[in-house]
Structures are given as C-alpha cells and as structure tokens.
Amino acid sequence: MADSDGLYQELRALSRGRGVPGSDLPSRLGPWIPGDRLQIETELRRRIELLAPDLALVALASLGLHPEIADRFLAGRLTALSARLGRDDRTVRRAIDQAFRLIAARPAPEIRGGGVTLEVCPIELLTDVDVLVCSGNTYVELAQSYKSSVAAALRRAAAGKGPAGEIVDDVLARELSAWTAEHSRPGLQVAPGTVIPLDPGALRSRGVHRVYYVAMAVAVPGSNDYSPAPESVAHAVSAVLETARADPAVRSVALPFLGAGRCGLPVETSALWTRTALEKDFSRGTPLRVHLVTRRPSYAPVLTPLLNSLPSFR
C-alpha cells in the first residue's frame, strides 16, 4: 500500500472514533507524519488549512478538531455538518473522503536536480509557486470540474465558493471565456502551444500569482480522442517559460508532464521532450525555478534521471 493510501485509511479510521482528541497520534499517524503529539497535530492542521474552505470544515469536524462541532461520535458530527452545509449525509461523507485524500497526499520529496524540483503531489496543493500550468484542448474549453485531470483540479481549486461549498465564481472558466471572446476564437481552435495567463482566483491564498492554460490536446474529428504530437510538448514547455520570463514577478513555474494525461503520451516521452525544452532554456541563464509535478510516486524512479542530467543555474 502506498504511503498516502495508508495515511488516508488511518484518517478514515480516526474519524470513525472520537477523532484526534481521543487518539494516540504518534502510534496512529506517526508512520506518515513523524513527531510528538503536538507536532503531528500542527502538521495535520497545516495540511487542512491548504484545503478549500468547505473541505477544511468537514476535515476539522470529522476529526474532532472543530470547536463548534465537537460531538464524541461521528454520527453526531455528520448531523451537525449536514445542518451547517445544507447537504445530506451522503454528500458530506463524499466531501470528507475527498478532504482525507488531499490531506494524505505526501509533501514533495527531496528529489532535486539542476534547476528542477520533482514534486510528487497534486499540483493544486503546491504553495508559493508563482505559476501553475494546466494543459487543455486547442478549442480552449476547460475540463469539467468534476473530472480527475490537472485542469479539472485547478478549476475546482481556483473557484470561489459559497458557505455550502457551491461554486459562485468559476474563475478559470470565466477567464478563458473572456479570452476567447476578446480574441474572436469562440468555437475555433488555437495553435498548439498557445499559452493563456489566467487569474488564479482562490489559489492566490496559496501564493499562486497566475495559472497558465496551455493548448496541447488536438481533437480527432468525430471522436472523443486526441492526436498526440510528442514534439509539441517541447514547444509548449518553451512557450510557457517564455511567457513566464516576460513577467518580472514570476520566479517559479509548476509544470505537469504535458500530454501524459488524456493525450495518451507515455510519461517517459513527455519527460524526454520536457528535458529538451528545459536544456535549451537553461542555456540562456533563466532565473526561473521549475517544478515538475506528478501525482504518482511510482513515476519518481523513472523521472529522476531526467533531473540529474539537467544543468544547474544556481
């Protein structure tokens, strides 16, 4: 079982009892969050603070950490959350499950090479990175917020939400719609590699200054598939870095492995073409710090040689 899965399961078990107040934290959570009881609870609260407000609320309450929802039993805490959020128990349980999965995502490991850091975590959990990048299709239509892609995760994380967790401002979708209208592109494709800077919305609270939408996926007419062009990864990475360099406020960029999602490219192929673009960019002495992001710990051994081969600019 992966480390994050183990922590996720232990958080679920904790919530079914009295939660954090009635538990021996070093023995329960120590394998994943080292330290004494105070250190573990502090780190747990820190991770919860990184969540969207509705998820933070359900996480605190389900773990017995919310001062106003402190029933000894989970059933009582669920009832209080349902009343507070105006949602049924099933919806609240799904929110708790989502919160626990995000909390359990491990912080970035110390895998470094040159001017690159490999981050093994959901991109929306990164903090103090100036630009987060998401790829999308050349029709500039953002992934639906309920899906599992990087673009969908960033759409959810950037959205403004009401007290019950409902989306009241779909920031990234709104920004993209305004861009396509301004550039007379509604319903039309843009060139692969087009970069569109967007307001980060709620991600600003995590130190993010911009979200870059980069058009990557070229749709196959009459199908639900995309036609991947491996060399377009290098073009897109170069375009992202060039856009970032043009903004004096940008010092760091987080890149997923472009094309390795719905486009269907193997992550090794995406990494190879990413390396090509980074080597060219580093030769120019760029001051940018690049964070390569994957949610899958199993990719780290595959990607480490990429980092080791890149030159350092520090």
BELRAHU-V981141 format. One line per field, one symbol per residue. ss: DSSP state (h for helix, s for strand, l for the rest). psi: psi as a letter, one per 20 degrees, with the letter a starting at -180 (. if undefined). A space follows every 10 residues. Layout:
ss=???
psi=???
This chain:
ss=llhhhhhhhh hhhhhhlllh hhllhhhhhl llllllhhhh hhhhhhhhhl llhhhhhhhh hhllllllll lllhhhhhhh hhhhhlllhh hhhhhhhhhh hhhhllllll lssllsssss llhhhlllll ssssssslll lllllllllh hhhhhhhhls slllllsssl hhhhhhhhhh hhllllllll llllsssssl hhhhhhllls sssssssssl lllllsslll hhhhhhhhhh hhhhhlllll lsssssllll llllllhhhh hhhhhhhhhh hhllllllss ssssllhhhh hhhhhhhhhl llll
psi=pqghhggghh gggghicibg hkqnghhgih hhnqragggg hghghghhhi rqghhhghgg ghjkiphink qhqhghhggh ggghikqrhg gghhhggggh hghipqrprm oqpckqpoon rphiiqqkpg pppqqarijl oqqqiirjrg ggghgghiqp qahjjqpiom ggggghghgh ghjljpiqqr ppippopqpi ciihijjphq ppppogooqo pjrjrqopog iigggggghg hggghiohip iqppprnpij dhhjqqhhgg hghggghhgg ghijkqjqpp oppqiohihg hhighgghiq qqj.
